Amino acid sequence: MSSACRNNIIRQKQLCGASAIEYLVGLAALLTALLAPVFNGKSAADLLVDAIKHEHAGYSYAISKP
């Protein structure tokens, strides 16, 4: 195997490792944004769950009507 080919393989592995770190940093930022308290001590994830529960309760009520 030539040195140019070997260097190319090493470079590809380094790039793959760099992109994995970027994905992990992005995931950490997303989790922080979803779980950090935003409004009255509730996180964005809590607000989303409450909204889904509220909409489901309205839907359940509407389909139970004759």
N, C-alpha and C positions, 0 to 999 in steps of 0.2 A: 504494500500500500504506500503510495507516495505521501510525502509530508503535506502537500497541498490538500489532498483528500482527507488526511487525518486531521488537519487543522479545521477543515470545513465541518467535520463531524463534531469536533469539540465545540466549535462556535454554535452549532445548532443546539447542542445540549445546554449551553449557557443561555441561549435565547429562550429555550423552553423553561428553564428555571426562573428566568427573569419574569416571564409572563405569569408563571404560577404565583410569584410574589405579588404581582400587580392584582391578580384576581383575589388573593387573600386580603390585601389592603382594601380593595373595593367591597368585599364581603363584610369586613369589619366595619367600614363606614356605613354600609346599609343597615347592619344590625344595630349599630349605635343610633342611627336616625330613627329606626323603628321602636327601639326600646327605651330611649331617653324620655324622661317626663317632658311633656309639651304643654298640656292644658289642664289646670287644676290637679296636677300630680299624675295625670294619665298619660300613657305613651301613645304613639300613633297606632301601635298594634292593638292596644286596649280600645281606642276609639273605633278602629275598624271592626273589631269583634262586636262591640256594642251596636254599631250601625247594622251589621248583618243580623244580629239577634232581633233588633227592632223591626227590620224589614221582614224577617221570617215570621215574627209574631203577627204583623199586619196581614201577611199572605195567608197564614193559617186561619186567622179570623175571617178573612174574605171567602175562603173556599169552604168554610163551615156553614156559611149562610145558605138556607134553602133557596 
